[in-house]
Amino acid sequence: MGIGKAIVDRLSEAGASVVIADINADQGKTASQEMIGLGKKVEFIQTDTSQVSDIEKAVQFTLQKFG
């Protein structure tokens, strides 16, 4: 398990809802599906964190999904 998945796992175990924001769509979708399969509340959005517009979209996505 990579550090990102480990962080998602720990946050989820603590009751957090988590958005995985990753530039790699395949890895992000796979990670989110694995976590959902374990009963975690996780969503995925493809995000290039070097682009301000992608970060803004990720924030809006998170607010829409989790409030």
Backbone hydrogen bonds, N-H to C=O, Kabsch-Sander energy under -0.5 kcal/mol:
donor,donor_aa,acceptor,acceptor_aa,energy
6,A,2,G,-2.2
7,I,3,I,-2.3
8,V,4,G,-2.4
9,D,5,K,-2.7
10,R,6,A,-2.5
11,L,7,I,-2.8
12,S,8,V,-2.6
13,E,9,D,-2.4
14,A,10,R,-1.4
15,G,12,S,-1.9
16,A,11,L,-2.5
18,V,41,K,-2.4
20,I,18,V,-0.5
20,I,43,E,-3.2
21,A,19,V,-0.7
22,D,20,I,-0.6
22,D,45,I,-1.3
25,A,23,I,-1.0
28,G,24,N,-2.5
29,K,25,A,-2.8
30,T,26,D,-2.3
31,A,27,Q,-2.6
32,S,28,G,-2.4
33,Q,29,K,-2.6
34,E,30,T,-2.3
35,M,31,A,-2.2
36,I,32,S,-2.6
37,G,33,Q,-2.3
38,L,34,E,-0.8
38,L,35,M,-0.6
39,G,36,I,-2.1
40,K,35,M,-2.4
42,V,40,K,-1.1
43,E,18,V,-2.1
45,I,20,I,-2.4
47,T,22,D,-1.7
49,T,47,T,-0.8
51,Q,48,D,-2.4
52,V,50,S,-0.6
55,I,51,Q,-1.9
56,E,52,V,-2.6
57,K,53,S,-2.1
58,A,54,D,-2.3
59,V,55,I,-2.3
60,Q,56,E,-2.3
61,F,57,K,-2.7
62,T,58,A,-2.4
63,L,59,V,-2.4
64,Q,60,Q,-2.3
65,K,61,F,-2.4
66,F,62,T,-2.9
67,G,63,L,-1.8
